[in-house]
Amino acid sequence: MRLIGDQSGFDRKIREPTINRPGLALSGYYDYFAYMRIQVLGKAERSYLKQLDPAEAKSRFKEFCEQDIPCIIISRGDTLSDELLDIANKRGVSVFRTTMVTMNFINAATIQLEWEFAPTATVHGCMVDVMGIGVLIRGNSGTGKSECVLSLLRRGSSLVADDMVLFRNLENRELVGESPELGRSHMEVRGLGIINVGALFGVGSIRLEKRLNLVCTLRIATDMGEVDRLGMEQKKYQLLGLRVPEVEIPVAPGRDLAQLVEVAALDQKLRSFGYNSAVEFNKKLLKIMRERRIN
């Protein structure tokens, strides 16, 4: 977008994450007018203003700019007449121009607004993209989160965030994690300090954002109670009102945590395809028990 008015309206707030086309408003109907949204003047709105008597068009546009709207966007690379632009400047409404087709701009702007307005939460842990599965690795200090992530990176995984992960709830359907800008592509490894993951493992080892599919919680084995050996009942981790599958991995000397996390991610991928290893094993076991009982 390019600013074609002045900056007098830059202090106005966008209060709803969507777009409005003010066709009815320009005709004088302001009941249920979505004034809290960005206003887009497409080809239809501009043609309507041009067909009006110049004095009437100025009056309608003045009334429109007197509403508490955030800003005005002109699509298709078009612009406003000097008279209308002067009205917007005097009323403190910023006017922008975009070369995009109206509907294409509305679609792109809506996606960006939903991202900016999405509820957020910060979680302590490391997030990694393991073969297409977004995995959040949690655990108390000293459980080996950083060492686990380093091993996963050497196996071809990608780092999303280290230590602090910022999550967004998009449309109450998925959680997307990213790293705060300051720590992006960097990791803190105890004994080594801060390392640049992209410089060490290549640019392919960095992901800017990733959907969260699985939470792996590392726990000291001696601190865990009875462990579910089959995995029939999958635990859930709740964040921002959504529930994400969670597995608890016991930490003990000699255990390859990276391999366990990788297998957990692949198993979750199978579950997303509708295949549950534990359920299938239980079905086979029950079938064998029934057959032996009959015989």
Disulfide bonds with the S-S distance in Angstrom:
none
